[in-house]
Every structure is written in structure tokens, then in C-alpha cells.
């Protein structure tokens, strides 16, 4: 049985095609990621722009073709940009025609649950103690806290790399007052999160901000998931990358080795979110994961097929 799961996010559209064996084993057949910026403008009225809609529909056409080549059943979910957009139907209706089925627009709680499911499958060793999972998206950030593998808290917060860049950054490079205001807003947004107090805490960071920072720390000329997934990104490395990003112009950020130039405009906001979460969690490092919602959805679907 082959399955294709698609995550339509504020900043990226991601595809995973995998074969599910009779014994439940999962073999990834293809993975794709396109930065389509569907949610550009989420920091304003939240309405989807025609360019973002067209870029994302083009990505879905390519993904549908890939799934068809593998004979894979498609399941797709959409997150914050589609939750928020007053004109979401302008995208969802043609997208359903392309994929042959509707995209499920999920709420923040389900988004957090799928992220946690992916992390639990990828890093089972992290389930024995206190675990914090942070998924930094373009429009929202999900935080899940677990103890001994049991979720004790989960939340979806309206802060993301695109949303906060559009809200706070007006200059190139950003002015200190802008990054200071952005940082204060992050701290206020996460202030009520009950991060574990005392003892060893594992923090796993999911999605493009975290994997980009890991690739930057390793100066990867081309993205290598085998080197990035599971990478232990130190707080010191995050601090160094933030300092570099704060001082750089957009053009200079586009030349940083390990950073996709298409993320160059929003990576600073994402890095600051990660840094403030790591500080609040009291950890010295972040474990990077490039297996997010699409992997959680795949595990969910695979299990439902086994039960059926």
C-alpha cells in the first residue's frame, strides 16, 4: 500500500510518498518541499494573494503527478494560512479538483498532535523523560509537552516566521528596535506555556526554521536529511546564527551557505522563536527533525489501515 501525504502550510507545501509494508514498516519513496508562500500577508488581513495561490496550486499539480506515478492514495491537510484566510475557498476549491479530494483544514490542536506523533515515531528514545516539541511554521507555532510519552500540554500559538516578519520587520537589515519588539512579542506569547521545571528536558524542533539553522551550522552546500534529521543544534550555535542574520542584509542572507535563499527574508524571525522557546525550556541544545505533520499524518493513516 502506497500513501502520499501533503502538508499545505503558510510558507511551504510538502509531500511525502511512502510504502506501508504488511508488517507496518514504512519506506519513504519520495519527498518534496516547495516554498510557495501561500500565506504571504498573514501578518495583515490574512487574505490569500493570487500569486501564492497559483504557486501552491502548481506545487500540488506536481505532487499529484508524483503520487499517481507511485499509485499512492493522497491525503492532504492545511494549516494556519487556510484556517485564517477569509478567501480560503479560492484555493481550496481548485486544490480539491487537482488532488481528487478536499484538503482537510485542521485546527491547531490536531496540528500539534500530528507533529508530536511524527516526533514520537522518529525519536522514541526521547519519550522516556520530559519532552518539549516545537513546530515553527510560517503562520503559527505549535508546542507540545510530554512526560514519559504522555502528552500533558499542547497549544497552537499565532506566531510564525512569516507572520512576525510581516508584523515587525520594516528595514533591511532589521533595526535593533524591530528585533527587540519581535523578541518581546515572542516572550509574551509563550509566557503561559508550562515548560518542565528542573531535570533533563529534551527539546525537539520541527520544520524549516530548525532544519535550516542546522544546515547553516554545518555549512551544507546542499540539503542532506541524513545529516540534518537528529542533528543536535546548540544554543551557542543558534546565538551565532541570529547575530549573523541580524547584521546581514537580505542579499547577504541569500548567500549564507546552508540557507535556502527563499527563506532568507523570514529566517531571523523563526530563529528568534526557536531561541526564546529553548531559553524558556532551559535547554542547552535543540534536536532537529525534518519529519513534521506529513509524517504524523502518514503514521495515523498507516495505523488506521492496519486496524481496519
C-alpha positions in Angstrom: 0.0 0.0 0.0 1.4 3.4 -1.0 0.3 6.6 0.6 1.0 10.2 -0.2 0.6 12.9 2.5 0.7 16.6 1.8 1.1 19.4 4.2 0.0 22.8 2.9 1.4 25.4 5.2 1.7 29.1 5.3 5.2 29.1 3.8 5.7 25.7 2.3 3.9 22.8 0.7 5.4 19.4 1.5 4.9 16.0 0.0 5.8 12.5 1.4 5.1 9.3 -0.6 5.7 6.1 1.3 5.1 2.4 1.0 3.5 0.7 4.0 4.5 -2.9 4.4 2.3 -5.7 5.6 4.1 -5.6 8.9 3.6 -1.8 9.2 7.1 -0.9 8.2 7.4 2.4 6.3 9.6 3.0 3.3 9.8 6.6 2.1 9.7 6.6 -1.7 9.7 10.4 -2.4 9.8 13.6 -0.5 9.4 17.1 -1.9 9.2 20.6 -0.4 8.3 23.8 -2.2 8.4 27.3 -0.7 5.1 28.7 -2.1 4.4 31.4 0.4 0.6 30.7 0.3 0.2 32.8 3.5 2.0 35.9 2.4 0.1 38.7 4.0 -0.9 36.7 7.1 0.6 39.4 9.2 -2.1 41.8 7.8 -5.6 40.8 6.8 -4.8 37.2 6.3 -6.3 37.0 2.8 -4.6 34.7 0.3 -2.9 36.5 -2.6 -3.3 35.4 -6.2 0.4 34.7 -6.6 0.6 32.5 -3.5 -2.5 30.6 -4.6 -1.0 29.9 -8.1 2.4 28.9 -6.8 0.8 26.4 -4.4 -1.6 25.0 -6.9 1.3 24.5 -9.2 3.1 22.5 -6.5 0.0 20.4 -5.9 -0.2 19.6 -9.6 3.3 18.3 -9.5 2.7 16.4 -6.2 -0.5 14.8 -7.7 1.5 13.6 -10.6 4.2 12.1 -8.4 1.6 10.3 -6.3 0.0 8.9 -9.4 3.3 7.5 -10.6 3.6 5.6 -7.3 -0.1 4.6 -7.3 -0.4 6.3 -4.0 -3.6 7.3 -2.2 -3.5 11.1 -1.3 -4.3 12.7 2.0 -3.7 16.5 2.4 -4.0 18.9 5.3 -3.9 22.7 5.5 -2.8 24.7 8.5 -2.8 28.3 9.7 -3.0 30.3 6.5 -6.0 28.3 5.5 -7.6 28.5 8.9 -7.3 32.3 8.9 -7.9 33.3 5.3 -11.3 34.8 4.6 -10.9 33.7 1.0 -9.6 30.2 1.6 -12.2 28.8 -0.9 -10.3 30.5 -3.7 -7.5 28.0 -3.1 -9.3 25.0 -1.6 -11.8 24.5 -4.5 -9.2 24.2 -7.3 -6.9 22.3 -5.0 -9.6 19.7 -4.4 -10.0 19.3 -8.2 -6.2 18.8 -8.6 -5.9 16.2 -5.8 -9.2 14.5 -6.4 -10.2 15.0 -2.8 -10.6 18.0 -0.5 -7.8 19.3 1.7 -8.6 18.9 5.4 -8.1 22.3 7.1 -7.0 21.2 10.6 -7.2 23.2 13.8 -4.2 24.0 16.0 -4.8 21.1 18.4 -4.8 18.5 15.6 -1.7 20.1 14.0 0.1 19.8 17.3 -1.0 16.2 17.7 0.3 15.2 14.3 3.6 16.9 14.9 4.0 15.1 18.2 3.1 11.8 16.5 5.9 12.3 14.0 8.4 13.1 16.6 7.4 10.2 18.8 8.0 7.8 15.9 11.3 9.4 14.9 12.8 9.7 18.3 11.3 7.0 20.6 14.2 7.4 23.0 13.1 11.0 23.8 9.8 9.7 25.2 11.2 8.3 28.4 11.6 11.7 30.1 10.5 15.3 29.8 10.0 16.2 26.2 9.1 19.5 24.5 8.3 19.6 20.8 8.2 22.9 19.0 6.9 23.2 15.4 7.7 26.7 14.0 5.6 27.4 10.9 5.1 30.5 8.8 1.8 31.4 10.5 1.7 29.5 13.8 3.9 27.7 16.2 2.8 24.5 18.0 4.3 23.5 21.3 3.7 20.0 22.8 4.9 18.9 26.2 5.0 15.3 27.3 6.3 13.3 30.2 7.1 9.6 29.9 5.5 9.6 26.4 2.2 11.0 27.6 1.1 14.5 26.4 0.5 16.8 29.2 0.1 20.1 27.3 -0.3 21.2 23.7 -1.0 24.6 22.1 -1.0 26.4 18.8 0.2 30.0 19.1 -0.3 32.8 16.5 3.4 33.4 15.9 5.4 32.3 13.0 8.3 33.2 10.8 6.2 34.9 8.1 3.6 36.4 10.4 6.2 38.0 12.7 8.4 39.2 9.9 5.5 41.0 8.3 4.4 42.4 11.6 7.7 43.7 13.0 10.5 43.9 10.3 10.5 47.1 8.2 14.2 47.7 7.4 17.0 45.8 5.7 18.9 44.9 7.7 16.4 45.0 10.6 16.9 47.7 13.2 17.6 46.7 16.8 14.3 48.1 17.9 12.5 45.9 15.5 14.1 42.7 16.6 13.7 43.7 20.3 10.0 44.3 19.8 9.7 40.9 17.9 11.5 39.2 20.8 9.3 40.7 23.4 6.2 39.6 21.5 7.6 36.0 21.4 8.2 36.0 25.1 4.7 37.3 25.8 3.2 34.6 23.5 4.9 31.7 25.2 4.8 33.1 28.8 1.9 30.9 29.8 3.4 27.7 28.4 4.1 25.3 31.4 7.6 24.2 30.4 9.0 21.4 32.6 10.8 22.8 35.6 14.0 21.1 36.7 15.7 17.9 35.5 16.7 17.0 32.0 14.5 18.2 29.2 14.7 17.2 25.5 13.6 19.9 23.1 12.9 18.7 19.5 12.4 21.4 16.9 10.4 20.6 13.7 10.1 22.3 10.3 12.1 24.5 8.0 13.4 27.1 10.5 15.1 24.4 12.6 16.4 22.3 9.7 17.8 25.5 8.0 19.6 26.5 11.2 21.1 23.0 11.4 22.2 23.2 7.8 23.7 26.6 8.3 25.6 25.4 11.4 27.1 22.6 9.3 27.6 24.8 6.2 25.8 22.3 4.0 26.1 23.4 0.4 23.1 21.1 -0.4 20.5 19.9 2.0 21.2 16.4 3.4 18.4 15.0 5.5 20.7 12.3 6.8 22.9 15.0 8.4 20.1 17.3 9.5 17.5 14.9 10.9 18.5 14.3 14.5 21.2 17.0 14.5 21.9 18.5 17.9 21.8 22.3 17.5 23.4 24.0 20.4 22.1 27.3 21.9 25.5 28.7 21.2 25.1 27.9 17.5 21.7 29.4 17.4 23.0 32.6 19.0 25.8 32.8 16.4 23.4 32.4 13.6 21.0 35.0 15.0 23.9 37.5 15.3 24.8 36.9 11.7 21.2 37.2 10.5 20.6 40.4 12.4 23.6 42.1 10.8 23.0 40.9 7.3 21.0 42.5 4.5 18.5 40.4 2.6 21.0 40.0 -0.2 23.7 38.8 2.2 21.4 36.3 3.9 20.6 34.8 0.5 24.3 33.9 0.2 24.6 32.1 3.5 25.7 28.5 3.0 23.0 26.1 4.2 20.1 28.6 3.9 17.6 28.3 1.1 17.6 31.8 -0.4 13.8 31.7 -0.5 13.8 31.6 3.3 16.2 34.4 3.7 13.5 37.1 4.4 11.8 35.2 7.3 14.6 33.0 8.8 15.5 35.6 11.5 12.0 35.7 13.0 11.9 31.9 13.0 15.4 31.7 14.7 14.3 34.1 17.4 11.2 32.0 18.1 13.4 28.9 18.4 15.9 30.7 20.7 13.2 32.0 23.0 11.5 28.6 23.3 14.8 27.0 24.0 15.6 29.6 26.7 12.1 29.1 28.3 12.6 25.4 28.3 16.0 25.7 29.9 17.9 23.5 27.4 21.4 23.7 26.0 20.5 22.2 22.6 17.7 21.5 20.2 17.3 18.2 18.4 16.4 18.9 14.8 13.6 17.0 13.0 12.7 17.2 9.3 9.7 14.9 9.9 6.7 17.0 10.6 2.9 17.0 10.0 3.1 14.9 6.8 4.9 12.2 8.7 2.4 12.3 11.6 -0.4 12.0 9.1 1.3 9.1 7.4 1.6 7.2 10.7 -2.0 7.9 11.5 -3.2 6.7 8.2 -1.0 3.6 8.3 -2.3 2.7 11.7 -5.9 3.1 10.6 -5.4 0.8 7.7 -3.8 -1.8 10.0 -6.7 -1.6 12.4 -9.3 -1.8 9.6 
